[in-house]
Amino acid sequence: MTLNPESDADDAVVEGALRPTSLGEFVGQDRVKSQLGLVLEAARRRGRAADHVLLSGPPGLGKTTLAGIIAAELEAPLRMTAGPALQHAGDVAAVLSSLQPGEVLFIDEIHRTARAAEELLYLAMEDFRIDVVVGKGPGATAIPVAIEPFTLVGATTRAGLLPSPLRDRFGFTAHLDFYDAADLAVIITRSARLLDVPVEDDGVSEIAGRCRGTPRIANRLLRRVRDWAQIHGEGVVTRSSARAALDLYEVDALGLDRIDRAVVDALVTRFGGGPVGLSTLAVAVGEEPETIETVSEPFLVRLGMLVRTPRGRMATAAAWRHAGLTPPDVAGQPTLDLDGSDG
């Protein structure tokens, strides 16, 4: 399958076309793939719906892709919805009652499902039935309604927000980790082939080093570098074209983007390295607290530039140096360096 790089399809369509459709095509996350493959193969041999699956981890690591792969491996239909869309018990009842036998139901951001809707899932996941309440007050009657056996795949970026009764009903849970450069290089090379974009190995390495360990970002950066190479270069993704394009889009050599650098700058120049509360930090950079916490923080912590303390967020010596400043020699100041060692 080859996509026309000059197609006017939007990013969502292109991103969907780049998704692998089987566990064999899925690159990285080897431990999760092995465990999940065992769960799916056992379900196939028994001829029954697979255990419910919970996938957690930062955005862009492949949770939605794995949901599609689970359905494909089970040869079952896939129904997709999102936690914010399930605000009432009736919303869940309508979805569950229309499922086909063995269908895979994918709920993205499942931790944002409303409590009333969430409680209806408990019985459905365990006993494949729901209770429809008829009437109000003392005269209300719960009528049990059987539903077809199904596999629920939940995805969350905030696993800690899931209540224990819901989390415990998943038969298999997996946490997706950031990808290493070697796996990202394979993903970028595969995507370039599908997009019919000529790439050189050093160009692939440059993109892989700046995409924050995240395949979704890697594919997005590849498309932007492709655009630059077509307009200003010779149409080939090389190290020089990748550097020029990513500098234009404000992605630095470590993968920090505008928001990441704004967080680091706010910490070291406005708050003296911290500690500072999340909401205050978010106001300082003009972003929502959830964006800072789920997008920037995990990457900055991974790089050793930011630490969470009981009093708030603090910049490390690595963050001061990345901002071009000398770290203060203050007792208690975090000195975690880029290599992850304590100074």
GULO-858646 format. One record per residue: y, z, x of N, C-alpha, C in turn; residue number from 1; residue in three letters; chain. Coordinates in steps of 0.2 Angstrom, whole numbers. Layout:
N
SITE   n.v   n.w   n.u  ca.v  ca.w  ca.u   c.v   c.w   c.u num residuo cadena
SITE     Y     Z     X     Y     Z     X     Y     Z     X NUM     ALA      A
...
This chain:
343
SITE   n.v   n.w   n.u  ca.v  ca.w  ca.u   c.v   c.w   c.u num residuo cadena
SITE    -6     0     4     0     0     0     6     0     4   1     MET      A
SITE    11    -5     3    17    -5     7    23    -6     3   2     THR      A
SITE    28    -2     4    34    -1     0    39    -6     3   3     LEU      A
SITE    43    -9    -1    49   -13     2    54    -8     4   4     ASN      A
SITE    56    -8    10    61    -3    12    68    -5     9   5     PRO      A
SITE    69   -11     6    75   -13     3    75   -12    -4   6     GLU      A
SITE    70    -8    -7    69    -7   -14    75    -2   -16   7     SER      A
SITE    77    -3   -22    82     2   -25    79     8   -28   8     ASP      A
SITE    73     9   -27    70    15   -30    73    21   -28   9     ALA      A
SITE    74    26   -32    77    32   -30    73    36   -25  10     ASP      A
SITE    75    41   -22    71    46   -18    65    49   -21  11     ASP      A
SITE    66    51   -27    60    54   -31    54    49   -31  12     ALA      A
SITE    56    43   -33    50    38   -33    47    37   -27  13     VAL      A
SITE    51    36   -22    49    35   -15    45    41   -12  14     VAL      A
SITE    47    47   -13    44    53   -11    37    53   -15  15     GLU      A
SITE    37    51   -21    30    52   -25    25    47   -22  16     GLY      A
SITE    28    41   -20    24    36   -17    21    37   -10  17     ALA      A
SITE    24    42    -7    22    44     0    17    50     0  18     LEU      A
SITE    16    53    -6    11    58    -7     4    56    -6  19     ARG      A
SITE     0    60    -2    -7    58    -1   -10    60    -8  20     PRO      A
SITE   -16    57    -9   -19    57   -15   -26    60   -15  21     THR      A
SITE   -28    63    -9   -35    66    -8   -34    71    -2  22     SER      A
SITE   -39    76    -2   -38    81     4   -39    77    10  23     LEU      A
SITE   -43    72    11   -44    68    17   -38    65    20  24     GLY      A
SITE   -33    63    15   -27    60    17   -21    66    19  25     GLU      A
SITE   -22    72    16   -17    77    17   -18    80    24  26     PHE      A
SITE   -12    79    27   -11    81    35    -9    88    35  27     VAL      A
SITE   -12    92    40   -10    99    41   -13   104    36  28     GLY      A
SITE   -11   110    37   -14   116    32   -21   116    32  29     GLN      A
SITE   -24   115    38   -32   114    39   -36   120    35  30     ASP      A
SITE   -33   126    36   -37   132    33   -37   131    26  31     ARG      A
SITE   -31   130    23   -30   129    16   -35   124    13  32     VAL      A
SITE   -35   118    17   -39   112    15   -46   114    14  33     LYS      A
SITE   -48   117    20   -55   119    20   -57   124    14  34     SER      A
SITE   -53   129    13   -55   133     7   -54   130     1  35     GLN      A
SITE   -49   126     0   -48   123    -7   -54   118    -8  36     LEU      A
SITE   -56   114    -3   -61   109    -3   -68   112    -6  37     GLY      A
SITE   -69   118    -3   -75   122    -5   -75   124   -13  38     LEU      A
SITE   -69   126   -15   -68   128   -22   -69   122   -26  39     VAL      A
SITE   -66   116   -24   -67   110   -29   -74   107   -29  40     LEU      A
SITE   -77   107   -23   -84   104   -22   -89   109   -27  41     GLU      A
SITE   -88   115   -26   -92   120   -30   -91   118   -38  42     ALA      A
SITE   -85   117   -40   -84   116   -47   -87   109   -49  43     ALA      A
SITE   -86   104   -45   -89    98   -46   -97    99   -47  44     ARG      A
SITE  -100   102   -43  -107   103   -43  -109   107   -49  45     ARG      A
SITE  -105   111   -51  -107   115   -57  -105   112   -64  46     ARG      A
SITE  -101   106   -63   -99   103   -69   -94   107   -73  47     GLY      A
SITE   -90   111   -70   -86   116   -74   -79   115   -71  48     ARG      A
SITE   -74   118   -75   -67   118   -73   -67   122   -67  49     ALA      A
SITE   -63   121   -62   -62   125   -56   -58   131   -57  50     ALA      A
SITE   -59   136   -53   -55   142   -53   -48   140   -53  51     ASP      A
SITE   -44   145   -56   -36   144   -56   -34   145   -49  52     HIS      A
SITE   -29   141   -47   -26   141   -40   -19   143   -40  53     VAL      A
SITE   -17   147   -35   -10   149   -34    -8   147   -27  54     LEU      A
SITE    -3   143   -27     0   140   -21     7   143   -19  55     LEU      A
SITE     8   146   -14    14   149   -12    17   147    -6  56     SER      A
SITE    23   147    -5    26   145     2    33   142     1  57     GLY      A
SITE    37   141     6    43   138     6    43   131     2  58     PRO      A
SITE    49   129     0    49   122    -3    48   117     2  59     PRO      A
SITE    45   111    -1    43   105     3    37   105     7  60     GLY      A
SITE    33   110     7    27   110    11    21   107     8  61     LEU      A
SITE    21   105     1    15   101    -2    12   104    -7  62     GLY      A
SITE    15   109   -11    12   112   -16    11   107   -22  63     LYS      A
SITE    16   104   -24    15    99   -29    10    93   -27  64     THR      A
SITE    10    91   -21     6    86   -19    -2    89   -20  65     THR      A
SITE    -3    95   -18    -9    98   -18   -12    98   -26  66     LEU      A
SITE    -7   100   -30    -9   100   -37   -11    93   -39  67     ALA      A
SITE    -8    88   -37   -10    81   -39   -17    80   -36  68     GLY      A
SITE   -18    82   -30   -24    81   -26   -30    85   -30  69     ILE      A
SITE   -29    91   -32   -34    95   -36   -36    91   -42  70     ILE      A
SITE   -31    88   -46   -33    84   -51   -37    78   -49  71     ALA      A
SITE   -35    75   -44   -39    69   -42   -46    70   -40  72     ALA      A
SITE   -46    76   -36   -53    77   -33   -58    79   -39  73     GLU      A
SITE   -55    82   -44   -59    84   -50   -60    79   -55  74     LEU      A
SITE   -56    73   -54   -56    67   -58   -54    70   -65  75     GLU      A
SITE   -49    74   -65   -46    76   -72   -39    74   -73  76     ALA      A
SITE   -37    74   -79   -30    73   -80   -25    79   -77  77     PRO      A
SITE   -19    77   -76   -14    82   -73    -9    83   -78  78     LEU      A
SITE    -7    89   -80    -2    90   -85     3    94   -81  79     ARG      A
SITE    10    92   -80    15    96   -76    20    99   -80  80     MET      A
SITE    22   105   -79    28   108   -82    31   113   -77  81     THR      A
SITE    36   116   -79    39   121   -74    40   128   -78  82     ALA      A
SITE    40   133   -74    41   140   -76    47   140   -81  83     GLY      A
SITE    53   138   -79    59   139   -83    59   135   -90  84     PRO      A
SITE    54   131   -90    53   127   -97    49   131  -102  85     ALA      A
SITE    46   136   -99    41   141  -103    45   147  -105  86     LEU      A
SITE    49   147  -110    53   153  -111    50   157  -117  87     GLN      A
SITE    46   154  -121    43   157  -127    36   157  -127  88     HIS      A
SITE    33   161  -131    25   161  -131    23   154  -135  89     ALA      A
SITE    27   152  -139    26   146  -143    26   140  -138  90     GLY      A
SITE    30   140  -133    30   134  -128    23   134  -124  91     ASP      A
SITE    21   140  -122    14   140  -119     9   138  -124  92     VAL      A
SITE     9   141  -130     4   139  -135     3   132  -136  93     ALA      A
SITE     9   128  -136     9   121  -138     6   117  -132  94     ALA      A
SITE     7   119  -126     4   116  -120    -3   117  -120  95     VAL      A
SITE    -5   123  -120   -12   125  -119   -17   122  -125  96     LEU      A
SITE   -14   122  -131   -18   120  -137   -19   112  -136  97     SER      A
SITE   -15   108  -132   -16   101  -132   -20    99  -126  98     SER      A
SITE   -22   104  -122   -26   102  -116   -32    99  -117  99     LEU      A
SITE   -34    94  -113   -41    91  -113   -46    95  -109 100     GLN      A
SITE   -52    94  -111   -57    98  -107   -57    97   -99 101     PRO      A
SITE   -56   102   -95   -56   101   -88   -49    99   -85 102     GLY      A
SITE   -44    98   -90   -38    96   -87   -34   101   -83 103     GLU      A
SITE   -30    99   -78   -27   103   -73   -20   104   -76 104     VAL      A
SITE   -18   110   -77   -11   111   -79    -7   114   -73 105     LEU      A
SITE    -2   111   -71     2   113   -65     9   116   -67 106     PHE      A
SITE    10   122   -66    16   125   -67    20   127   -61 107     ILE      A
SITE    25   123   -60    30   124   -54    34   130   -55 108     ASP      A
SITE    36   133   -50    40   139   -50    38   144   -55 109     GLU      A
SITE    31   145   -55    28   149   -60    31   156   -61 110     ILE      A
SITE    34   159   -56    37   165   -56    43   166   -60 111     HIS      A
SITE    46   160   -63    52   160   -67    50   159   -74 112     ARG      A
SITE    43   159   -76    41   159   -83    43   166   -86 113     THR      A
SITE    45   165   -92    48   171   -96    42   176   -98 114     ALA      A
SITE    43   182   -98    38   187   -99    34   186  -105 115     ARG      A
SITE    37   184  -111    33   183  -117    28   177  -116 116     ALA      A
SITE    30   172  -113    26   166  -112    21   168  -106 117     ALA      A
SITE    22   172  -102    18   174   -96    12   178   -99 118     GLU      A
SITE    13   182  -103     8   186  -106     3   182  -110 119     GLU      A
SITE     5   177  -113     0   173  -117    -5   169  -112 120     LEU      A
SITE    -2   168  -106    -7   165  -101   -13   169   -99 121     LEU      A
SITE   -12   176   -99   -17   180   -97   -24   179  -100 122     TYR      A
SITE   -23   179  -107   -30   178  -111   -32   171  -110 123     LEU      A
SITE   -28   166  -110   -30   159  -109   -33   158  -102 124     ALA      A
SITE   -31   161   -97   -34   160   -90   -41   164   -90 125     MET      A
SITE   -42   169   -93   -48   173   -93   -53   171   -98 126     GLU      A
SITE   -51   170  -104   -56   169  -110   -55   162  -113 127     ASP      A
SITE   -50   158  -111   -49   151  -113   -48   152  -121 128     PHE      A
SITE   -43   156  -123   -41   157  -130   -34   160  -130 129     ARG      A
SITE   -31   159  -135   -24   162  -136   -24   165  -143 130     ILE      A
SITE   -20   170  -144   -19   173  -150   -13   171  -154 131     ASP      A
SITE   -13   168  -159    -7   166  -163    -6   171  -168 132     VAL      A
SITE     0   174  -168     2   179  -172     5   176  -178 133     VAL      A
SITE     3   178  -184     5   176  -191     8   181  -194 134     VAL      A
SITE    14   181  -196    18   186  -200    22   190  -195 135     GLY      A
SITE    25   195  -198    29   200  -194    28   207  -196 136     LYS      A
SITE    30   212  -192    29   219  -194    22   221  -194 137     GLY      A
SITE    21   226  -198    15   229  -199    10   224  -202 138     PRO      A
SITE    12   219  -206     7   215  -209     5   209  -204 139     GLY      A
SITE     8   209  -198     6   203  -194    -1   203  -192 140     ALA      A
SITE    -4   197  -191   -11   196  -190   -11   191  -184 141     THR      A
SITE   -16   193  -179   -17   189  -173   -23   185  -174 142     ALA      A
SITE   -22   178  -174   -28   174  -176   -30   171  -169 143     ILE      A
SITE   -36   172  -166   -38   169  -160   -40   161  -161 144     PRO      A
SITE   -37   158  -156   -38   150  -156   -41   148  -149 145     VAL      A
SITE   -47   145  -150   -50   143  -143   -47   137  -140 146     ALA      A
SITE   -46   137  -134   -44   131  -130   -49   129  -126 147     ILE      A
SITE   -48   122  -124   -53   119  -119   -52   122  -112 148     GLU      A
SITE   -58   123  -109   -58   126  -102   -53   121   -97 149     PRO      A
SITE   -49   124   -93   -44   121   -89   -43   124   -83 150     PHE      A
SITE   -40   121   -78   -38   124   -72   -31   124   -71 151     THR      A
SITE   -28   131   -70   -21   132   -70   -19   132   -62 152     LEU      A
SITE   -15   127   -60   -12   127   -53    -5   130   -54 153     VAL      A
SITE    -3   136   -51     3   138   -51     6   137   -44 154     GLY      A
SITE    13   136   -44    16   135   -37    22   140   -37 155     ALA      A
SITE    23   143   -32    29   148   -31    32   148   -24 156     THR      A
SITE    38   149   -24    42   150   -18    43   158   -17 157     THR      A
SITE    42   161   -22    43   169   -22    37   172   -25 158     ARG      A
SITE    31   172   -21    25   175   -23    26   183   -25 159     ALA      A
SITE    31   186   -22    32   193   -23    35   195   -30 160     GLY      A
SITE    37   190   -33    40   191   -40    35   190   -45 161     LEU      A
SITE    29   188   -44    24   187   -49    21   194   -50 162     LEU      A
SITE    20   196   -57    17   202   -59    10   202   -57 163     PRO      A
SITE     7   208   -55     0   208   -53    -5   206   -58 164     SER      A
SITE    -4   207   -65    -9   205   -69   -10   197   -69 165     PRO      A
SITE    -4   194   -68    -5   186   -67    -8   184   -61 166     LEU      A
SITE    -5   187   -55    -8   185   -49   -15   186   -48 167     ARG      A
SITE   -18   192   -51   -25   194   -50   -29   189   -54 168     ASP      A
SITE   -27   185   -59   -31   181   -63   -32   174   -59 169     ARG      A
SITE   -29   173   -54   -30   167   -50   -36   168   -46 170     PHE      A
SITE   -41   163   -46   -47   164   -42   -46   162   -35 171     GLY      A
SITE   -41   158   -33   -40   156   -26   -32   156   -25 172     PHE      A
SITE   -30   159   -20   -23   159   -18   -22   157   -11 173     THR      A
SITE   -17   153   -10   -16   150    -3    -9   150    -2 174     ALA      A
SITE    -7   152     4     0   152     7     1   146    12 175     HIS      A
SITE     5   142    10     7   136    15    12   138    20 176     LEU      A
SITE    10   136    26    14   138    32    18   132    34 177     ASP      A
SITE    23   133    38    27   127    41    22   123    45 178     PHE      A
SITE    24   117    46    20   112    50    22   112    57 179     TYR      A
SITE    17   111    61    19   110    69    21   103    70 180     ASP      A
SITE    23   101    76    26    95    77    21    89    77 181     ALA      A
SITE    15    91    80    10    86    80     8    83    73 182     ALA      A
SITE     7    88    68     6    86    61    11    82    58 183     ASP      A
SITE    17    84    59    23    81    57    24    74    60 184     LEU      A
SITE    22    73    66    22    66    69    17    62    65 185     ALA      A
SITE    11    64    63     6    60    60     9    58    53 186     VAL      A
SITE    12    63    49    15    62    43    21    57    43 187     ILE      A
SITE    25    57    48    31    53    49    28    46    50 188     ILE      A
SITE    23    45    55    20    39    56    17    35    50 189     THR      A
SITE    13    39    46    10    37    40    16    35    35 190     ARG      A
SITE    21    39    34    26    37    30    30    30    32 191     SER      A
SITE    31    30    38    34    24    41    30    18    40 192     ALA      A
SITE    23    18    40    19    13    39    20    11    31 193     ARG      A
SITE    20    16    27    20    14    20    27    11    18 194     LEU      A
SITE    32    13    21    39    11    20    40     4    24 195     LEU      A
SITE    35     2    28    36    -4    32    42    -3    37 196     ASP      A
SITE    42     2    40    48     4    45    45     4    52 197     VAL      A
SITE    47    -1    57    45     0    63    47     6    67 198     PRO      A
SITE    43    10    70    44    16    73    41    16    80 199     VAL      A
SITE    45    19    85    42    21    92    40    28    92 200     GLU      A
SITE    36    30    96    33    36    97    39    41    98 201     ASP      A
SITE    44    40   103    49    44   104    54    45    98 202     ASP      A
SITE    55    40    94    58    41    88    55    46    83 203     GLY      A
SITE    48    45    83    45    50    78    45    57    81 204     VAL      A
SITE    45    58    87    45    65    90    52    68    89 205     SER      A
SITE    57    63    89    64    66    88    65    68    81 206     GLU      A
SITE    62    65    76    63    67    69    58    73    68 207     ILE      A
SITE    52    73    71    48    79    70    51    85    72 208     ALA      A
SITE    55    85    78    58    91    80    64    93    76 209     GLY      A
SITE    66    89    72    72    91    68    71    92    61 210     ARG      A
SITE    65    92    58    64    92    51    61    99    49 211     CYS      A
SITE    63   104    52    62   111    50    54   113    48 212     ARG      A
SITE    50   109    51    43   110    50    41   109    43 213     GLY      A
SITE    45   104    39    44   103    32    43    95    31 214     THR      A
SITE    37    93    28    36    86    27    41    83    22 215     PRO      A
SITE    43    86    17    48    83    13    54    81    17 216     ARG      A
SITE    57    86    21    63    84    25    61    79    30 217     ILE      A
SITE    55    79    33    53    74    38    54    67    34 218     ALA      A
SITE    51    66    28    52    60    25    59    58    23 219     ASN      A
SITE    63    63    21    70    61    20    74    59    26 220     ARG      A
SITE    73    63    31    76    61    38    74    54    40 221     LEU      A
SITE    67    52    39    65    46    41    69    40    37 222     LEU      A
SITE    70    41    31    73    36    27    81    35    29 223     ARG      A
SITE    84    41    31    91    41    34    91    37    40 224     ARG      A
SITE    86    39    45    86    35    51    85    28    50 225     VAL      A
SITE    80    26    46    79    19    44    85    16    42 226     ARG      A
SITE    89    19    38    95    16    36   100    14    42 227     ASP      A
SITE   101    20    46   105    19    52   103    13    56 228     TRP      A
SITE    96    13    58    93     8    62    94     1    59 229     ALA      A
SITE    94     0    53    95    -6    49   102    -9    50 230     GLN      A
SITE   107    -4    49   114    -6    49   117    -6    56 231     ILE      A
SITE   115    -1    60   119    -1    67   114    -3    73 232     HIS      A
SITE   107    -3    72   103    -4    77    99   -11    76 233     GLY      A
SITE    93   -11    78    89   -17    78    83   -16    72 234     GLU      A
SITE    84   -11    68    79   -10    63    73    -6    65 235     GLY      A
SITE    73    -4    71    67     0    74    70     7    75 236     VAL      A
SITE    65    12    73    67    19    74    65    21    81 237     VAL      A
SITE    70    22    85    69    24    92    72    31    93 238     THR      A
SITE    71    34    99    74    41   100    82    40    99 239     ARG      A
SITE    85    35   102    92    35   102    95    34    95 240     SER      A
SITE    91    29    91    94    28    84    93    35    80 241     SER      A
SITE    87    38    81    86    44    77    91    49    79 242     ALA      A
SITE    93    50    85    98    55    87   105    53    84 243     ARG      A
SITE   107    47    84   113    45    82   113    46    74 244     ALA      A
SITE   108    44    71   108    45    63   108    52    61 245     ALA      A
SITE   104    56    65   104    64    63   110    67    65 246     LEU      A
SITE   113    65    70   120    68    72   125    66    66 247     ASP      A
SITE   124    60    64   129    58    58   128    62    52 248     LEU      A
SITE   122    64    51   120    68    45   120    75    46 249     TYR      A
SITE   123    77    52   124    84    53   117    89    54 250     GLU      A
SITE   112    85    57   106    89    58   105    90    65 251     VAL      A
SITE   106    96    68   106    97    75    99    96    78 252     ASP      A
SITE    99    97    85    93    97    89    87   101    87 253     ALA      A
SITE    89   107    84    84   112    82    82   111    74 254     LEU      A
SITE    86   107    71    84   106    64    89   109    59 255     GLY      A
SITE    94   113    62    99   116    58   104   111    54 256     LEU      A
SITE   104   112    48   109   108    44   116   112    43 257     ASP      A
SITE   120   109    39   127   112    38   126   119    35 258     ARG      A
SITE   122   120    30   121   127    27   119   132    32 259     ILE      A
SITE   114   130    36   111   134    41   116   136    46 260     ASP      A
SITE   120   131    49   125   133    54   131   137    50 261     ARG      A
SITE   132   136    44   137   140    41   135   147    40 262     ALA      A
SITE   129   148    39   126   155    39   127   158    46 263     VAL      A
SITE   125   155    51   125   158    58   132   159    59 264     VAL      A
SITE   137   154    58   144   155    60   147   161    56 265     ASP      A
SITE   145   162    49   148   167    46   145   174    48 266     ALA      A
SITE   139   174    50   136   181    53   140   183    60 267     LEU      A
SITE   141   178    64   143   180    71   151   180    71 268     VAL      A
SITE   154   176    67   162   175    68   165   180    63 269     THR      A
SITE   163   180    57   166   184    51   164   191    51 270     ARG      A
SITE   157   192    52   155   199    51   152   202    58 271     PHE      A
SITE   154   199    64   152   202    70   145   203    71 272     GLY      A
SITE   141   199    68   134   199    69   130   203    64 273     GLY      A
SITE   134   206    59   131   210    54   130   217    56 274     GLY      A
SITE   126   221    51   123   219    45   128   217    40 275     PRO      A
SITE   125   212    35   129   210    30   124   209    24 276     VAL      A
SITE   126   210    18   122   209    12   121   202    10 277     GLY      A
SITE   116   200     7   114   193     5   120   190     1 278     LEU      A
SITE   122   194    -4   127   191    -9   134   190    -5 279     SER      A
SITE   135   195    -1   142   194     3   141   188     7 280     THR      A
SITE   135   187    11   134   181    15   134   175    11 281     LEU      A
SITE   132   175     5   131   169     1   139   167    -1 282     ALA      A
SITE   143   171    -3   150   170    -5   153   167     1 283     VAL      A
SITE   152   170     7   155   168    13   154   160    15 284     ALA      A
SITE   148   158    13   146   151    15   147   146     9 285     VAL      A
SITE   148   149     3   149   145    -3   143   143    -6 286     GLY      A
SITE   137   146    -6   131   144    -8   128   150   -13 287     GLU      A
SITE   123   148   -17   120   153   -21   115   158   -16 288     GLU      A
SITE   115   164   -18   111   169   -14   103   166   -14 289     PRO      A
SITE   101   163   -19    94   161   -19    93   155   -14 290     GLU      A
SITE    98   151   -14    98   145    -9    97   148    -2 291     THR      A
SITE   102   153     0   101   156     6    95   159     8 292     ILE      A
SITE    92   163     3    86   167     4    80   162     4 293     GLU      A
SITE    79   157     0    73   153     0    74   147     5 294     THR      A
SITE    79   144     6    80   138    10    82   140    18 295     VAL      A
SITE    88   143    19    90   144    25    87   150    29 296     SER      A
SITE    86   156    26    83   162    29    76   161    32 297     GLU      A
SITE    71   158    29    65   157    32    65   153    38 298     PRO      A
SITE    69   148    38    69   144    44    73   148    50 299     PHE      A
SITE    79   151    48    82   155    54    78   161    56 300     LEU      A
SITE    75   164    52    70   169    54    65   167    59 301     VAL      A
SITE    62   161    57    57   158    61    59   156    68 302     ARG      A
SITE    66   154    68    69   152    75    71   158    79 303     LEU      A
SITE    71   164    75    73   170    79    80   171    79 304     GLY      A
SITE    84   168    74    91   168    74    94   173    69 305     MET      A
SITE    90   176    65    92   180    60    86   185    58 306     LEU      A
SITE    88   191    57    83   197    55    86   200    49 307     VAL      A
SITE    81   202    45    82   206    39    81   214    41 308     ARG      A
SITE    86   218    39    86   225    40    87   228    34 309     THR      A
SITE    86   235    33    87   239    27    95   238    25 310     PRO      A
SITE    99   237    30   106   237    29   109   230    28 311     ARG      A
SITE   105   225    29   107   218    28   105   213    33 312     GLY      A
SITE   108   207    33   106   202    38   110   203    44 313     ARG      A
SITE   106   202    50   109   202    56   108   196    61 314     MET      A
SITE   113   194    65   112   189    69   109   191    76 315     ALA      A
SITE   104   187    79   101   189    85   105   186    91 316     THR      A
SITE   103   188    97   107   185   103   106   177   102 317     ALA      A
SITE   100   174   100    99   167   100   104   164    95 318     ALA      A
SITE   106   167    90   111   165    85   118   164    88 319     ALA      A
SITE   120   170    92   126   170    95   127   164   100 320     TRP      A
SITE   121   163   104   121   157   109   121   151   106 321     ARG      A
SITE   118   150   100   118   143    97   125   142    94 322     HIS      A
SITE   129   147    92   136   146    90   140   145    96 323     ALA      A
SITE   138   145   102   142   144   108   146   150   110 324     GLY      A
SITE   143   156   108   147   163   109   142   167   114 325     LEU      A
SITE   145   172   117   141   177   121   139   183   116 326     THR      A
SITE   133   184   116   130   190   112   133   196   114 327     PRO      A
SITE   136   201   110   138   207   111   133   212   114 328     PRO      A
SITE   135   216   119   130   221   122   131   227   118 329     ASP      A
SITE   128   227   112   129   233   108   122   236   107 330     VAL      A
SITE   122   243   107   115   246   106   113   245    99 331     ALA      A
SITE   107   243    98   104   242    91   105   234    89 332     GLY      A
SITE   109   230    93   110   223    92   103   220    93 333     GLN      A
SITE   100   216    88    94   212    89    95   207    94 334     PRO      A
SITE    90   207    99    90   202   104    85   197   104 335     THR      A
SITE    82   196    98    76   191    98    78   185   100 336     LEU      A
SITE    75   182   105    77   175   108    73   170   104 337     ASP      A
SITE    74   163   106    71   158   103    64   158   104 338     LEU      A
SITE    61   161   109    54   160   110    50   166   106 339     ASP      A
SITE    54   170   102    51   175    98    50   182   101 340     GLY      A
SITE    52   182   108    51   189   111    57   193   111 341     SER      A
SITE    56   200   111    61   204   110    64   205   117 342     ASP      A
SITE    71   205   117    75   206   123    76   213   124 343     GLY      A
